[in-house]
Amino acid sequence: MTSFVIPLGEVGATAQAATGITAYAWLLVALPLFGAAVLLLGGRRTNSWGPLFATLMSWSAFLVGAGILVNLLGYAGEERSRSLHLFSWIPAGQFQVDAGMLLDPLSVSFVLLVTFVGSLIHVYSLGYMEHDPDKRRFFAYLNLFVAAMLLLVTANSYLLVYVGWEGVGLASYLLIGFWNWNPPYASAANKAFVANRVGDLGMSIAIMLMFWQFGKTDFASVNAAVGGASQGALTAIGLFLLLAACGKSAQFPLQSWLGDAMAGPTPVSALIHAATMVTAGVYLVVRSHAIFDAAPTAQLAVVIVGAITLLFGAIVGCAKDDIKKALAASTMSQIGYMMLAAGLGPAGYVFAIFHLLTHGFFKAGMFLGAGSVMHGMNDKVDMRGFGNLSGAMKVTWATFGLGWLAILGVPPFSGFWSKDKIIEAAFIGEGWRPWVFGLVTMLGAAITAFYMSRLFFMTFHGEKRWPKDAHPHESPSLMTVPMVILAFGSAFLGLFLALGDRFATWLEPVVGGGHGAEHHPVLPIPVITFGTLALVILGAGYAWLRYWRDQVPKTAPAGSLLTRAARQDLYQDQVNEGLLMRPGLHLTRSLVYADQKGVDGAVGGLAALIGGTSARVRKIQNGLARSYALTMLLGVVVILGAVWVMQ
Amino acid sequence: MTALLTATPAAFTTATVDVVALLPLLIVFGGALLGVLVEAFVPRASRFQTQVVLTVVVLVGALVALAVGAVNHRGTTAGTAGSDGILRGAVVIDGPALFIQSIILLFALLAVFTYAERLGGVGSDTFTPMGAAVPGSAREAEALRAGAMTAEVFPLFLFSVAGMMLFPSAGDLLTMFVALEVLSLPLYIMCGLSRRRRLLSQEASLKYFLLGAFSSAFFLFGVALLYGYAGSVYLPAIAAAISSPVAGLGGLLVPGILLIAVGLLFKVGAVPFHMWTPDVYQGAPTPVTGFMAAGTKAAAFGAILRFFYVGVDQAVWDWRPVLMVIAALTMVVGAVLSVTQTDMKRLLAYSSIAHAGFVLLGVTAVSRDGISGTLFYVLAYGLTSLAAFGIIALVRENGSEATHLSQWAGLGKRHPWTAGVYAFLLLAFAGIPLTSGFTAKFAVFAPMLALHTAGSTALVVLALLCSAITVFVYARIIVLMYFTEPTHDDVAVVDASGGTIATIAVGSVLTLVLGVAPAFVLNLAAQASQFIR
């Protein structure tokens, strides 16, 4: 099982043994993991230098990643897939699982995003968390997250991806609940946990189905074996992978946790819940391109999920007054774009990842900006209490502004290059699909322009609505420098990668397509581009009218039906409650005369359903030895009777 | 009747006994007998110490003998199955038997330190000073004043260990039955010897005894039926009889198999023979519970493997569907009922039921991978259980164990290390990657998937769903420990002796090692996965 040369399936590139610095790719995971271990095990002794050490580990991982990039660029496109065998992990009979890494353009793109943005956020946190008594633990968790995320994207098999997948979930859970002295924060962490478990269940079922179908879970073998598998099995695997992606990436219908996850410290929201972890679902879909390409039904489901989430997030974003929750809704919506692109097949993979990268920069930048605003405004998050902060916080305003232009898709900023391509790709196809999905993406762009401009204007422009005790001031340079660097990315990364189709060429050996599109959209490209731009200007202009020129009321007006619905996250919690929790509770109550609450009082959702059944069945366990014996006897009689009948 | 007559030897021949292969068993039995003498002749002041030292020495000695014997034995395991075994097949020392015996010795070595935990007192803190005294009586108080102690748990413990070692290596059904009783009887007594909450403990003991006797009766009835079918209780002879059946006796086979299965499945706590588990786990002294969860399960699954794979593997189409249904029921009942538990020990009891269901997947696979998966699972589960029950015994409120879940609220704030390790062990029970629980589940699900039948795949999917349910249960405890305000201020982790700490540490570290780098042990289990017929 130590064969290094393995076919990579239909795309043609072959993973070869890693050489040079790429052979040390395990350092990517080992360095931040070591940092986390030192900080967690070192205890208070590491309080003084621990955070700096963690930051150093993160930057070291970035340097290793950059080295690998240089190393890979030295090869021709087809030879850029390098595999690294680590050790034989689970040799369970005929199912051999080796732990190994796959370094190819797709994973290296992620490595660089995670380590670069992650390291910047480490630096930012040095300033942001300066006065937190538990700073050391925070940095340990951050390092743990980086290690798990890097394992997720460099793993060479689904099973190892699953390890990283659980790892980032754990780190995210720990960080959302980091300020767990606040009960709502801790319950937000629980909600994230539940939604993620549903997703993880999808992942584990998908992996088991792969074992069943292919006998292997490493990407190379799975991709190679897809051709011989039945349509039904592939569709099932694809749908379960999609369920996994929905949980992790906060896509419909598992989206409800992301807004609540904003309870965590802002750098966490920037790193985990904007730039990296929540995009893991998109990574999973793109990585599984061979499966989705062969299962059109699953692929269509991906597009539909993306389209729904994209509109859902955008509508919710329009009504949120909490700056972080508005940004979270926007993240959800932008990932919807990526998911939609990933579901479009070879035409969209490249742009899904492209948008993921640019989004990583501009959204992380804006979250850090939001953190900076909160830092200056006594941790207030209500935008109705902001206004005209552009004067007080110039750097924050400028960096946030670049991010805002990027997400709107204004040329020549980053978002334009990636989002416009997704919209174009959505218009490719035949029948009803290009029209529906194309128009949805265009509509989404317009709404995005409205709510992001609303956010920007309400925070930085218009008139001052500050609370009396607020003295906004610019943040220390430890915080502003990372923001400036990310703002550079928001401005120029897209242009840099789009010039000469650089990124498409880079990614082509892995996912194919994209480059030199053979397909043509149903509308001429200029019409799409200018139409989108016109819609964006319209959206932004309407926001200008309402939130810059007109007065913004300090307390939220009642609003229309849609606004009220959007404020309530389009009733997603109520729907969850109505569909899952209520029937469960009723069942429990009707089944159990003594209504026993769960110990922590938090019996919710599906758990209540199971709990109801559980409480019912528990009554059989009455403590009487005679009834136990009777149960055994009945069991024996039933078994013997059944066998007798069958024979 | 003619079959019976020819099976009887004409003259009494001397049995050949391979003493080296039996040495570990003999050492443990001998040590137990020695323990009885110690109990009779060593003065009270040094009795407890002597017993602990003796037990540890015996267990280490048996492990060494086993390691040496196993090395010498390797050839036989890999060779042809022509050997008659030892004692003309009454005891078979082959790969699975050696593997199970060594893990039982390992479990025992870890468990003995939790048994010996004194917390600064004269005798064991776990066991009542005088088991014969009525709870709350004057006699009990008198015994307490006089400094009495129940040092006889150590010989009882060794007898039980010896029975567990014999159980999976029994080559005929009568030896298997003897082993079953030898392992069970001391356990019944030990369950009733709790120092605190004695009535609960005695109730548990009695229930376990009654139901255990009930299940033994089923087992014996099954043995009788199979003897009637095959004319022998020797497992290879039964296998031979199945491949060349005698007309007219066919009706005895399947009921015989299933009745024996009832007796065996009772020991692992499979549904519908699981009812004793929660009551006994809760009532028994916690170290006994831990040892029972680890050791009994390993021994019983060893015996199940031997009976089904050596004795009646030809009749697989008759018993596999039944076992699959039982596995499904066991997983579902264990997982669902664990949701509403409010007592830590009961919760882990239901968790152990669910785990028994998962292990049964490995058994029903009927392949070498199934054997090695089962062997690995019982090892991984046992280590995690020992460590978990070791921790439960240390969390106390005013001296007695704080087993109600509400008492664990906020433990993470005051005792971050204890809570952290316990949380990790719970993750292992849940089967999160990088813990032994994940590897173990993988090792039993994979051979099941390899069957490529609709039923087996459905069973694995059901197993995944059940795992997902149990994750909520364990996560709830982690949330309780870390994110909930403490309600009981007196709950604290008592200062344990080095032995208990070592048990918890070894159990937890191995739980991690078997998750991160399980290859060595998995290979060992794979090498051991060949029975001798």
Interface residues (C-beta under 8 A of the other chain):
Chain A: F87 S88 W89 I90 P91 A92 G93 Q94 F95 V97 L159 Y162 V163 E166 G167 G177 N180 P183 A186 A189 N190 F193 V194 R197 D200 L201 S204 I205 M208 F211 W212 G215 Q596 G598 V599 D600 A602 A607 I610 G611 T613 S614 A615 V617 R618 Q621 G623 A625 S627 Y628 A629 T631 M632 L634 G635 V636 V638 I639 L640 A642 V643 Q647
Chain B: L206 K207 L210 L211 F214 S215 F218 V254 P255 L258 L259 V262 F266 V271 P272 F273 M275 W276 P278 D279 D318 V322 I326 V333 V336 L337 S338 V339 T340 T342 S367 R368 D369 S372 G373 F376 L405 S406 A409 I432 P433 L434 T439 F442 A443 F445 A446 P447 L449 A450 H452 T457 V460 V461 L464 L465 S467 A468 I469 V471 F472 A475 R476 V479 L480 Y482 F483 T484 A517 P518 A519 L522 N523 A526
